[in-house]
Amino acid sequence: MSREQHIARTFVELADTLVEDFDVIDFLHQMTVRCQELLDVTAAAVFLAHPGPHLHSPAPCDPDPALQRVLEAARHQGPAVDAHRTAQLVTPSSPADAAARWPQFAHHLQRAGYARAIALPMRLRQNVLGSLLLLSAGDRPLKADDLALAQALADAATIGLLQARTIRQQHAVNEQLHTALQSRIIIEQAKGILAARSNITLNQAFDALRHHARHHQTLLSKVAHDVIDTGFTPAITRPRTETSGSE
């Protein structure tokens, strides 16, 4: 397979997130593997932003303890953090430059045998999900073409992740709508049962269900289920005109 074919196949892989069983961990791992295959780098890692002050690297990688220490340090300082914060490519000019900017990260980087580290943002317009960290054992900087390809891969992965998130959110919305519809059916049934049982109007039955739910801090649908399933009858406030009639 030629390099061009490999690149084309990689972009197809990164776009293939429109599936029910999408596995984000496997997706990110594949992303790092393809970076190592296509770019002049020794290792790659994806960092994503989550609630909290630091980035996280969810994809499995080389179990080498030295690399693990580099990635742990990269969550707190270094090019990955700066690329996410600025949404820009971060590439130190030299190992000395890296040591001056990120002493702790640079210390672990050197001890692990890496000479260079750069990071690219994982972004789509205003959405910045994290960053892609690339590590090289050699001291030769990445060529402009490789940098452009790396950013394109990061952008494609970002689009894939956003697509997957949108699908999950849509599924959640659909489930919520389905639940709401089912709850409404149950409530309507309970209103009818309660109205017939207590000889009141449907509006009065609904007011009784709602008052009980609010007073006891429970779901209206649960009160309705109790009316249907257990014969529970909430307290009913009748209009004064019903209790003050004349003989």
PEVENQUI-V951462 format. One record per backbone hydrogen bond with DSSP energy under -0.5 kcal/mol. CO is the residue of the C=O (numbers start at 1). NH is the residue of the N-H. Records with the same first field share a line. If there is no record, write none. Layout:
CO->NH ; NH
This chain:
2->6
3->7
4->8
5->9
6->10
7->11
8->12
9->13
10->14
11->15
12->16
13->16
15->17
17->19
19->22
22->24
23->27
24->28
25->29
26->30
27->31
28->32
29->33
30->34
31->35
32->36
33->37
34->38
35->39
39->41
43->135
45->133
47->131
48->56
54->50
56->48 ; 58
64->68
65->69
66->70
67->71
68->72
69->73
70->74
71->75
72->75
73->76 ; 77
75->55
78->82
79->83
80->84
81->85
82->86
83->87 ; 88
89->91
90->119
94->98
95->99
96->100
97->101
98->102
102->106
103->107
104->108
105->109
106->110
107->111
108->112
109->114
110->113
116->136
117->92
118->134
119->90
120->132
121->123
122->129 ; 130
124->127
126->128
127->124 ; 129
129->49
130->122
131->47 ; 133
132->120
133->45
134->118
135->42 ; 43
136->115 ; 116
143->147
144->148
145->149
146->150
147->151
148->152
149->153
150->154
151->155
152->156
153->157
154->158
155->159
156->160
157->161
158->162
159->163
160->164
161->165
162->166
163->167
164->168
165->169
166->170
167->171
168->172
169->173
170->174
171->175
172->176
173->177
174->178
175->179
176->180
177->181
178->182
179->183
180->184
181->185
182->186
183->187
184->188
185->189
186->190
187->191
188->192
189->193
190->194
191->195
192->196
193->197
194->198
195->199 ; 200
201->205
202->206
203->207
204->208
205->209
206->210
207->211
208->212
209->213
210->214
211->215
212->216
213->218
214->217
219->223
220->224
221->225
222->226
223->227
224->228
225->229
226->230 ; 231 ; 232
227->231
236->238
239->242 ; 243
240->243 ; 244
